[in-house]
């Protein structure tokens, strides 16, 4: 067999700034969220009326969720006592 003398080709790497696969993934330690132009500006604090409205809406949402769980538990108990364990 003949030995072939190949010259090693030196490949030079030049970074052109393009992103092939972004590595900014939620949950990774190096994750940095994108900042929008509006998030840099601080919003003014809420006044008393807006604060009460916000708290009332949050309370209604919590009561709605808890009511759904209570109704589901009551229906499960009724099903278990009247149909399943009869």
Biopython code that builds the backbone (N, CA, C, O; Angstrom):
import numpy as np
from Bio.PDB.StructureBuilder import StructureBuilder

atoms = [
    (1, "UNK", "N", (0.822, -1.163, 0.000)),
    (1, "UNK", "CA", (0.000, 0.000, 0.000)),
    (1, "UNK", "C", (0.874, 1.236, 0.000)),
    (1, "UNK", "O", (1.945, 1.294, 0.604)),
    (2, "UNK", "N", (0.373, 2.183, -0.687)),
    (2, "UNK", "CA", (1.113, 3.432, -0.737)),
    (2, "UNK", "C", (0.698, 4.331, 0.418)),
    (2, "UNK", "O", (-0.473, 4.406, 0.790)),
    (3, "UNK", "N", (1.655, 4.983, 0.950)),
    (3, "UNK", "CA", (1.366, 5.969, 1.968)),
    (3, "UNK", "C", (1.091, 7.282, 1.277)),
    (3, "UNK", "O", (1.842, 7.742, 0.417)),
    (4, "UNK", "N", (-0.007, 7.858, 1.688)),
    (4, "UNK", "CA", (-0.347, 9.145, 1.093)),
    (4, "UNK", "C", (0.056, 10.247, 2.052)),
    (4, "UNK", "O", (-0.269, 10.224, 3.240)),
    (5, "UNK", "N", (0.744, 11.171, 1.523)),
    (5, "UNK", "CA", (1.151, 12.327, 2.326)),
    (5, "UNK", "C", (0.071, 13.399, 2.195)),
    (5, "UNK", "O", (-0.050, 14.080, 1.176)),
    (6, "UNK", "N", (-0.684, 13.514, 3.238)),
    (6, "UNK", "CA", (-1.724, 14.531, 3.241)),
    (6, "UNK", "C", (-1.280, 15.669, 4.137)),
    (6, "UNK", "O", (-0.787, 15.465, 5.247)),
    (7, "UNK", "N", (-1.463, 16.831, 3.639)),
    (7, "UNK", "CA", (-1.155, 17.994, 4.457)),
    (7, "UNK", "C", (-2.368, 18.269, 5.337)),
    (7, "UNK", "O", (-3.511, 18.243, 4.879)),
    (8, "UNK", "N", (-2.098, 18.525, 6.574)),
    (8, "UNK", "CA", (-3.188, 18.827, 7.493)),
    (8, "UNK", "C", (-3.702, 20.225, 7.187)),
    (8, "UNK", "O", (-2.958, 21.205, 7.135)),
    (9, "UNK", "N", (-4.988, 20.264, 6.990)),
    (9, "UNK", "CA", (-5.602, 21.537, 6.691)),
    (9, "UNK", "C", (-5.981, 22.207, 8.015)),
    (9, "UNK", "O", (-6.719, 21.633, 8.816)),
    (10, "UNK", "N", (-5.489, 23.383, 8.232)),
    (10, "UNK", "CA", (-5.788, 24.112, 9.452)),
    (10, "UNK", "C", (-7.058, 24.910, 9.213)),
    (10, "UNK", "O", (-7.133, 25.764, 8.330)),
    (11, "UNK", "N", (-8.047, 24.602, 10.029)),
    (11, "UNK", "CA", (-9.336, 25.266, 9.896)),
    (11, "UNK", "C", (-9.398, 26.416, 10.900)),
    (11, "UNK", "O", (-9.312, 26.207, 12.110)),
    (12, "UNK", "N", (-9.544, 27.599, 10.391)),
    (12, "UNK", "CA", (-9.651, 28.747, 11.289)),
    (12, "UNK", "C", (-11.123, 29.056, 11.515)),
    (12, "UNK", "O", (-11.930, 29.051, 10.586)),
    (13, "UNK", "N", (-11.448, 29.324, 12.765)),
    (13, "UNK", "CA", (-12.826, 29.596, 13.140)),
    (13, "UNK", "C", (-13.005, 31.095, 13.316)),
    (13, "UNK", "O", (-12.261, 31.750, 14.046)),
    (14, "UNK", "N", (-14.002, 31.613, 12.634)),
    (14, "UNK", "CA", (-14.319, 33.024, 12.781)),
    (14, "UNK", "C", (-15.777, 33.130, 13.202)),
    (14, "UNK", "O", (-16.663, 32.615, 12.520)),
    (15, "UNK", "N", (-16.028, 33.799, 14.328)),
    (15, "UNK", "CA", (-17.378, 33.955, 14.843)),
    (15, "UNK", "C", (-18.064, 35.106, 14.116)),
    (15, "UNK", "O", (-17.595, 36.243, 14.144)),
    (16, "UNK", "N", (-19.181, 34.792, 13.465)),
    (16, "UNK", "CA", (-19.908, 35.844, 12.745)),
    (16, "UNK", "C", (-21.107, 36.351, 13.535)),
    (16, "UNK", "O", (-21.831, 37.220, 13.049)),
    (17, "UNK", "N", (-21.337, 35.832, 14.745)),
    (17, "UNK", "CA", (-22.387, 36.345, 15.614)),
    (17, "UNK", "C", (-23.739, 35.689, 15.436)),
    (17, "UNK", "O", (-24.681, 36.047, 16.143)),
    (18, "UNK", "N", (-23.873, 34.752, 14.527)),
    (18, "UNK", "CA", (-25.160, 34.080, 14.339)),
    (18, "UNK", "C", (-25.391, 33.060, 15.448)),
    (18, "UNK", "O", (-24.447, 32.459, 15.961)),
    (19, "UNK", "N", (-26.668, 32.873, 15.815)),
    (19, "UNK", "CA", (-27.034, 31.892, 16.830)),
    (19, "UNK", "C", (-27.603, 30.672, 16.114)),
    (19, "UNK", "O", (-28.612, 30.775, 15.415)),
    (20, "UNK", "N", (-26.963, 29.527, 16.284)),
    (20, "UNK", "CA", (-27.425, 28.298, 15.659)),
    (20, "UNK", "C", (-28.493, 27.641, 16.535)),
    (20, "UNK", "O", (-29.558, 27.274, 16.038)),
    (21, "UNK", "N", (-28.223, 27.491, 17.813)),
    (21, "UNK", "CA", (-29.170, 26.903, 18.749)),
    (21, "UNK", "C", (-29.112, 27.704, 20.044)),
    (21, "UNK", "O", (-28.119, 27.630, 20.768)),
    (22, "UNK", "N", (-30.157, 28.469, 20.348)),
    (22, "UNK", "CA", (-30.122, 29.262, 21.578)),
    (22, "UNK", "C", (-30.163, 28.366, 22.808)),
    (22, "UNK", "O", (-30.967, 27.436, 22.877)),
    (23, "UNK", "N", (-29.312, 28.639, 23.761)),
    (23, "UNK", "CA", (-29.222, 27.839, 24.977)),
    (23, "UNK", "C", (-29.886, 28.517, 26.167)),
    (23, "UNK", "O", (-29.700, 28.079, 27.302)),
    (24, "UNK", "N", (-30.654, 29.573, 25.933)),
    (24, "UNK", "CA", (-31.346, 30.280, 26.997)),
    (24, "UNK", "C", (-32.679, 29.582, 27.247)),
    (24, "UNK", "O", (-33.687, 29.931, 26.632)),
    (25, "UNK", "N", (-32.691, 28.589, 28.154)),
    (25, "UNK", "CA", (-33.848, 27.734, 28.389)),
    (25, "UNK", "C", (-34.361, 27.942, 29.809)),
    (25, "UNK", "O", (-33.572, 28.041, 30.749)),
    (26, "UNK", "N", (-35.686, 28.008, 29.967)),
    (26, "UNK", "CA", (-36.284, 28.148, 31.302)),
    (26, "UNK", "C", (-35.799, 27.041, 32.220)),
    (26, "UNK", "O", (-35.744, 25.882, 31.808)),
    (27, "UNK", "N", (-35.448, 27.369, 33.448)),
    (27, "UNK", "CA", (-35.055, 26.374, 34.436)),
    (27, "UNK", "C", (-33.562, 26.158, 34.522)),
    (27, "UNK", "O", (-33.082, 25.583, 35.498)),
    (28, "UNK", "N", (-32.820, 26.598, 33.538)),
    (28, "UNK", "CA", (-31.369, 26.437, 33.580)),
    (28, "UNK", "C", (-30.764, 27.558, 34.430)),
    (28, "UNK", "O", (-31.320, 28.655, 34.492)),
    (29, "UNK", "N", (-29.639, 27.292, 35.079)),
    (29, "UNK", "CA", (-29.053, 28.311, 35.960)),
    (29, "UNK", "C", (-28.652, 29.584, 35.228)),
    (29, "UNK", "O", (-28.639, 30.656, 35.834)),
    (30, "UNK", "N", (-28.328, 29.498, 33.957)),
    (30, "UNK", "CA", (-27.859, 30.667, 33.226)),
    (30, "UNK", "C", (-28.992, 31.392, 32.493)),
    (30, "UNK", "O", (-28.731, 32.289, 31.691)),
    (31, "UNK", "N", (-30.255, 31.012, 32.760)),
    (31, "UNK", "CA", (-31.389, 31.607, 32.064)),
    (31, "UNK", "C", (-31.511, 33.092, 32.391)),
    (31, "UNK", "O", (-31.524, 33.478, 33.560)),
    (32, "UNK", "N", (-31.600, 33.907, 31.373)),
    (32, "UNK", "CA", (-31.845, 35.341, 31.541)),
    (32, "UNK", "C", (-33.067, 35.701, 30.710)),
    (32, "UNK", "O", (-33.031, 35.597, 29.484)),
    (33, "UNK", "N", (-34.150, 36.123, 31.360)),
    (33, "UNK", "CA", (-35.357, 36.447, 30.604)),
    (33, "UNK", "C", (-35.155, 37.687, 29.739)),
    (33, "UNK", "O", (-34.392, 38.592, 30.078)),
    (34, "UNK", "N", (-35.862, 37.697, 28.614)),
    (34, "UNK", "CA", (-35.783, 38.855, 27.733)),
    (34, "UNK", "C", (-36.530, 40.003, 28.387)),
    (34, "UNK", "O", (-37.613, 39.814, 28.941)),
    (35, "UNK", "N", (-35.968, 41.151, 28.324)),
    (35, "UNK", "CA", (-36.599, 42.325, 28.924)),
    (35, "UNK", "C", (-37.260, 43.146, 27.820)),
    (35, "UNK", "O", (-36.650, 43.451, 26.795)),
    (36, "UNK", "N", (-38.499, 43.488, 28.055)),
    (36, "UNK", "CA", (-39.192, 44.330, 27.095)),
    (36, "UNK", "C", (-38.967, 45.798, 27.457)),
    (36, "UNK", "O", (-38.458, 46.117, 28.532)),
    (37, "UNK", "N", (-39.344, 46.656, 26.566)),
    (37, "UNK", "CA", (-39.121, 48.076, 26.795)),
    (37, "UNK", "C", (-40.012, 48.602, 27.908)),
    (37, "UNK", "O", (-39.621, 49.533, 28.612)),
    (38, "UNK", "N", (-41.195, 48.032, 28.087)),
    (38, "UNK", "CA", (-42.116, 48.537, 29.096)),
    (38, "UNK", "C", (-41.738, 48.068, 30.495)),
    (38, "UNK", "O", (-42.109, 48.719, 31.471)),
    (39, "UNK", "N", (-41.015, 46.963, 30.626)),
    (39, "UNK", "CA", (-40.682, 46.459, 31.962)),
    (39, "UNK", "C", (-39.580, 47.291, 32.622)),
    (39, "UNK", "O", (-39.415, 47.231, 33.841)),
    (40, "UNK", "N", (-38.830, 48.062, 31.842)),
    (40, "UNK", "CA", (-37.777, 48.886, 32.427)),
    (40, "UNK", "C", (-38.357, 50.063, 33.199)),
    (40, "UNK", "O", (-37.729, 50.577, 34.125)),
    (41, "UNK", "N", (-39.548, 50.482, 32.817)),
    (41, "UNK", "CA", (-40.164, 51.613, 33.491)),
    (41, "UNK", "C", (-40.953, 51.113, 34.692)),
    (41, "UNK", "O", (-41.703, 50.143, 34.595)),
    (42, "UNK", "N", (-40.775, 51.784, 35.824)),
    (42, "UNK", "CA", (-41.516, 51.381, 37.013)),
    (42, "UNK", "C", (-42.937, 51.905, 36.931)),
    (42, "UNK", "O", (-43.181, 53.006, 36.438)),
    (43, "UNK", "N", (-43.864, 51.107, 37.418)),
    (43, "UNK", "CA", (-45.251, 51.528, 37.435)),
    (43, "UNK", "C", (-45.520, 52.273, 38.728)),
    (43, "UNK", "O", (-44.917, 51.964, 39.756)),
    (44, "UNK", "N", (-46.409, 53.242, 38.692)),
    (44, "UNK", "CA", (-46.711, 53.984, 39.924)),
    (44, "UNK", "C", (-47.429, 53.085, 40.923)),
    (44, "UNK", "O", (-48.115, 52.146, 40.520)),
    (45, "UNK", "N", (-47.286, 53.351, 42.210)),
    (45, "UNK", "CA", (-47.958, 52.518, 43.214)),
    (45, "UNK", "C", (-49.479, 52.666, 43.127)),
    (45, "UNK", "O", (-49.995, 53.687, 42.671)),
    (46, "UNK", "N", (-50.174, 51.634, 43.571)),
    (46, "UNK", "CA", (-51.632, 51.651, 43.524)),
    (46, "UNK", "C", (-52.190, 52.555, 44.620)),
    (46, "UNK", "O", (-51.620, 52.654, 45.707)),
    (47, "UNK", "N", (-53.302, 53.207, 44.323)),
    (47, "UNK", "CA", (-53.955, 53.986, 45.366)),
    (47, "UNK", "C", (-54.874, 53.065, 46.173)),
    (47, "UNK", "O", (-54.949, 51.871, 45.887)),
    (48, "UNK", "N", (-55.567, 53.598, 47.168)),
    (48, "UNK", "CA", (-56.365, 52.770, 48.074)),
    (48, "UNK", "C", (-57.499, 52.055, 47.349)),
    (48, "UNK", "O", (-57.777, 50.889, 47.627)),
    (49, "UNK", "N", (-58.148, 52.745, 46.429)),
    (49, "UNK", "CA", (-59.274, 52.141, 45.713)),
    (49, "UNK", "C", (-58.803, 50.976, 44.840)),
    (49, "UNK", "O", (-59.448, 49.928, 44.805)),
    (50, "UNK", "N", (-57.691, 51.153, 44.143)),
    (50, "UNK", "CA", (-57.153, 50.088, 43.289)),
    (50, "UNK", "C", (-56.668, 48.911, 44.133)),
    (50, "UNK", "O", (-56.830, 47.756, 43.739)),
    (51, "UNK", "N", (-56.075, 49.200, 45.291)),
    (51, "UNK", "CA", (-55.596, 48.136, 46.172)),
    (51, "UNK", "C", (-56.767, 47.304, 46.695)),
    (51, "UNK", "O", (-56.700, 46.075, 46.709)),
    (52, "UNK", "N", (-57.840, 47.973, 47.126)),
    (52, "UNK", "CA", (-59.019, 47.240, 47.596)),
    (52, "UNK", "C", (-59.624, 46.399, 46.484)),
    (52, "UNK", "O", (-60.016, 45.254, 46.712)),
    (53, "UNK", "N", (-59.703, 46.958, 45.283)),
    (53, "UNK", "CA", (-60.258, 46.229, 44.144)),
    (53, "UNK", "C", (-59.416, 44.987, 43.824)),
    (53, "UNK", "O", (-59.953, 43.914, 43.547)),
    (54, "UNK", "N", (-58.089, 45.154, 43.867)),
    (54, "UNK", "CA", (-57.181, 44.036, 43.602)),
    (54, "UNK", "C", (-57.342, 42.949, 44.666)),
    (54, "UNK", "O", (-57.392, 41.763, 44.338)),
    (55, "UNK", "N", (-57.423, 43.346, 45.935)),
    (55, "UNK", "CA", (-57.572, 42.380, 47.022)),
    (55, "UNK", "C", (-58.927, 41.678, 46.959)),
    (55, "UNK", "O", (-59.016, 40.476, 47.207)),
    (56, "UNK", "N", (-59.968, 42.416, 46.632)),
    (56, "UNK", "CA", (-61.307, 41.823, 46.515)),
    (56, "UNK", "C", (-61.353, 40.801, 45.387)),
    (56, "UNK", "O", (-61.939, 39.731, 45.548)),
    (57, "UNK", "N", (-60.742, 41.116, 44.247)),
    (57, "UNK", "CA", (-60.709, 40.180, 43.115)),
    (57, "UNK", "C", (-59.928, 38.919, 43.468)),
    (57, "UNK", "O", (-60.333, 37.813, 43.107)),
    (58, "UNK", "N", (-58.810, 39.082, 44.172)),
    (58, "UNK", "CA", (-58.017, 37.922, 44.588)),
    (58, "UNK", "C", (-58.793, 37.058, 45.568)),
    (58, "UNK", "O", (-58.731, 35.831, 45.498)),
    (59, "UNK", "N", (-59.525, 37.690, 46.481)),
    (59, "UNK", "CA", (-60.333, 36.952, 47.445)),
    (59, "UNK", "C", (-61.445, 36.173, 46.739)),
    (59, "UNK", "O", (-61.699, 35.015, 47.071)),
    (60, "UNK", "N", (-62.104, 36.802, 45.773)),
    (60, "UNK", "CA", (-63.152, 36.099, 45.020)),
    (60, "UNK", "C", (-62.588, 34.907, 44.247)),
    (60, "UNK", "O", (-63.225, 33.856, 44.179)),
    (61, "UNK", "N", (-61.423, 35.060, 43.678)),
    (61, "UNK", "CA", (-60.800, 33.956, 42.954)),
    (61, "UNK", "C", (-60.478, 32.798, 43.899)),
    (61, "UNK", "O", (-60.703, 31.638, 43.555)),
    (62, "UNK", "N", (-59.960, 33.102, 45.074)),
    (62, "UNK", "CA", (-59.636, 32.062, 46.049)),
    (62, "UNK", "C", (-60.908, 31.368, 46.541)),
    (62, "UNK", "O", (-60.924, 30.149, 46.711)),
    (63, "UNK", "N", (-61.972, 32.142, 46.770)),
    (63, "UNK", "CA", (-63.231, 31.542, 47.207)),
    (63, "UNK", "C", (-63.835, 30.647, 46.124)),
    (63, "UNK", "O", (-64.404, 29.598, 46.427)),
    (64, "UNK", "N", (-63.711, 31.057, 44.884)),
    (64, "UNK", "CA", (-64.214, 30.237, 43.783)),
    (64, "UNK", "C", (-63.479, 28.900, 43.702)),
    (64, "UNK", "O", (-64.105, 27.854, 43.537)),
    (65, "UNK", "N", (-62.176, 28.936, 43.816)),
    (65, "UNK", "CA", (-61.387, 27.700, 43.754)),
    (65, "UNK", "C", (-61.719, 26.802, 44.938)),
    (65, "UNK", "O", (-61.885, 25.594, 44.766)),
    (66, "UNK", "N", (-61.818, 27.371, 46.135)),
    (66, "UNK", "CA", (-62.133, 26.549, 47.303)),
    (66, "UNK", "C", (-63.557, 25.994, 47.215)),
    (66, "UNK", "O", (-63.799, 24.870, 47.655)),
    (67, "UNK", "N", (-64.503, 26.753, 46.660)),
    (67, "UNK", "CA", (-65.871, 26.251, 46.491)),
    (67, "UNK", "C", (-65.903, 25.060, 45.540)),
    (67, "UNK", "O", (-66.638, 24.101, 45.773)),
    (68, "UNK", "N", (-65.127, 25.112, 44.490)),
    (68, "UNK", "CA", (-65.072, 23.979, 43.551)),
    (68, "UNK", "C", (-64.546, 22.738, 44.261)),
    (68, "UNK", "O", (-65.083, 21.647, 44.064)),
    (69, "UNK", "N", (-63.508, 22.879, 45.084)),
    (69, "UNK", "CA", (-62.964, 21.724, 45.806)),
    (69, "UNK", "C", (-63.967, 21.191, 46.836)),
    (69, "UNK", "O", (-64.097, 19.977, 46.994)),
    (70, "UNK", "N", (-64.661, 22.065, 47.521)),
    (70, "UNK", "CA", (-65.638, 21.630, 48.528)),
    (70, "UNK", "C", (-66.798, 20.899, 47.862)),
    (70, "UNK", "O", (-67.246, 19.868, 48.363)),
    (71, "UNK", "N", (-67.288, 21.417, 46.743)),
    (71, "UNK", "CA", (-68.381, 20.753, 46.020)),
    (71, "UNK", "C", (-67.927, 19.397, 45.492)),
    (71, "UNK", "O", (-68.687, 18.431, 45.548)),
    (72, "UNK", "N", (-66.701, 19.310, 44.981)),
    (72, "UNK", "CA", (-66.186, 18.028, 44.487)),
    (72, "UNK", "C", (-66.072, 17.014, 45.622)),
    (72, "UNK", "O", (-66.401, 15.842, 45.439)),
    (73, "UNK", "N", (-65.611, 17.454, 46.792)),
    (73, "UNK", "CA", (-65.509, 16.548, 47.932)),
    (73, "UNK", "C", (-66.886, 16.094, 48.400)),
    (73, "UNK", "O", (-67.061, 14.925, 48.745)),
    (74, "UNK", "N", (-67.870, 16.999, 48.418)),
    (74, "UNK", "CA", (-69.226, 16.633, 48.824)),
    (74, "UNK", "C", (-69.838, 15.628, 47.845)),
    (74, "UNK", "O", (-70.491, 14.671, 48.261)),
    (75, "UNK", "N", (-69.627, 15.848, 46.558)),
    (75, "UNK", "CA", (-70.145, 14.902, 45.566)),
    (75, "UNK", "C", (-69.480, 13.533, 45.687)),
    (75, "UNK", "O", (-70.133, 12.508, 45.496)),
    (76, "UNK", "N", (-68.204, 13.513, 45.998)),
    (76, "UNK", "CA", (-67.505, 12.240, 46.185)),
    (76, "UNK", "C", (-68.062, 11.494, 47.391)),
    (76, "UNK", "O", (-68.258, 10.280, 47.334)),
    (77, "UNK", "N", (-68.318, 12.208, 48.477)),
    (77, "UNK", "CA", (-68.878, 11.572, 49.683)),
    (77, "UNK", "C", (-70.280, 11.043, 49.388)),
    (77, "UNK", "O", (-70.615, 9.927, 49.786)),
    (78, "UNK", "N", (-71.103, 11.832, 48.693)),
    (78, "UNK", "CA", (-72.455, 11.374, 48.340)),
    (78, "UNK", "C", (-72.393, 10.139, 47.445)),
    (78, "UNK", "O", (-73.146, 9.186, 47.645)),
    (79, "UNK", "N", (-71.502, 10.155, 46.465)),
    (79, "UNK", "CA", (-71.360, 9.004, 45.569)),
    (79, "UNK", "C", (-70.928, 7.777, 46.346)),
    (79, "UNK", "O", (-71.451, 6.684, 46.130)),
    (80, "UNK", "N", (-69.967, 7.954, 47.256)),
    (80, "UNK", "CA", (-69.453, 6.810, 48.016)),
    (80, "UNK", "C", (-70.521, 6.232, 48.938)),
    (80, "UNK", "O", (-70.620, 5.011, 49.059)),
    (81, "UNK", "N", (-71.324, 7.073, 49.592)),
    (81, "UNK", "CA", (-72.294, 6.569, 50.563)),
    (81, "UNK", "C", (-73.568, 6.045, 49.897)),
    (81, "UNK", "O", (-74.139, 5.065, 50.374)),
    (82, "UNK", "N", (-74.016, 6.652, 48.838)),
    (82, "UNK", "CA", (-75.308, 6.285, 48.227)),
    (82, "UNK", "C", (-75.189, 5.208, 47.152)),
    (82, "UNK", "O", (-76.100, 4.393, 47.007)),
    (83, "UNK", "N", (-74.094, 5.181, 46.399)),
    (83, "UNK", "CA", (-74.001, 4.253, 45.265)),
    (83, "UNK", "C", (-72.919, 3.192, 45.480)),
    (83, "UNK", "O", (-73.191, 1.998, 45.350)),
    (84, "UNK", "N", (-71.709, 3.612, 45.804)),
    (84, "UNK", "CA", (-70.582, 2.700, 45.819)),
    (84, "UNK", "C", (-70.645, 1.734, 47.006)),
    (84, "UNK", "O", (-70.433, 0.534, 46.828)),
    (85, "UNK", "N", (-70.925, 2.221, 48.182)),
    (85, "UNK", "CA", (-70.895, 1.373, 49.376)),
    (85, "UNK", "C", (-72.277, 0.821, 49.744)),
    (85, "UNK", "O", (-72.468, 0.375, 50.875)),
    (86, "UNK", "N", (-73.208, 0.839, 48.852)),
    (86, "UNK", "CA", (-74.552, 0.362, 49.144)),
    (86, "UNK", "C", (-74.629, -1.143, 49.107)),
    (86, "UNK", "O", (-75.697, -1.712, 49.331)),
]
sb = StructureBuilder()
sb.init_structure("model")
sb.init_model(0)
sb.init_chain("A")
sb.init_seg("    ")
for serial, (resi, resn, name, xyz) in enumerate(atoms, 1):
    if name == "N":
        sb.init_residue(resn, " ", resi, " ")
    sb.init_atom(name, np.array(xyz, "f"), 0.0, 1.0, " ", f" {name:<3s}", serial, name[0])
structure = sb.get_structure()
